[in-house]
């Protein structure tokens, strides 16, 4: 799964720590999601989309393999 979190976060001048605080997760979790090392569970994916005021499918894209 690919995501646009890093670009969306930097457009808003949010640090990974800022994003982590908004989501109630660690900075390491934000880093892992941004680097495609961790796919968030659905509740967290919805929180991420809501933080950006977007739909979940605007933030995450399923990669066809």
C-alpha positions in Angstrom: 0.0 0.0 0.0 1.3 3.4 -0.9 0.4 6.6 0.9 0.8 10.4 0.5 1.3 11.1 4.2 4.8 12.6 4.0 3.9 15.1 1.3 0.6 16.0 2.9 2.3 16.4 6.3 5.2 18.6 5.0 2.7 20.8 3.0 1.2 21.7 6.4 4.6 22.1 8.0 3.9 19.4 10.5 6.8 17.4 11.9 6.5 13.7 12.4 6.2 14.5 16.1 3.3 16.9 15.4 1.5 14.2 13.4 2.1 11.6 16.0 0.5 13.8 18.7 -2.5 14.4 16.5 -3.0 10.7 16.0 -2.1 9.5 19.5 0.8 7.3 18.2 4.6 7.5 18.4 6.8 9.4 16.0 8.3 6.0 15.1 4.9 4.8 13.9 4.5 7.8 11.7 8.0 7.2 10.3 7.2 3.6 9.6 3.9 4.4 7.8 5.6 7.1 5.7 8.4 4.7 4.7 5.9 1.9 3.8 7.2 -0.4 6.6 3.9 -0.5 8.4 0.3 -0.4 7.0 -2.0 1.1 9.6 -5.1 -0.7 10.8 -8.4 0.8 9.6 -9.1 2.9 12.6 -5.7 4.6 12.4 -6.0 5.0 8.7 -9.3 6.9 9.2 -7.7 9.1 11.9 -4.9 9.9 9.4 -7.4 10.8 6.7 -9.4 12.9 9.1 -6.3 14.8 10.3 -5.8 16.0 6.7 -9.5 16.6 6.0 -9.4 13.9 3.3 -11.1 10.7 2.4 -9.1 7.6 3.2 -8.7 6.7 -0.5 -7.2 10.2 -1.0 -4.4 9.3 1.4 -3.8 5.6 0.8 -3.6 3.7 -2.5 -3.6 -0.1 -2.9 -0.7 -1.3 -5.1 -1.5 -3.9 -7.6 1.1 -6.6 -7.6 
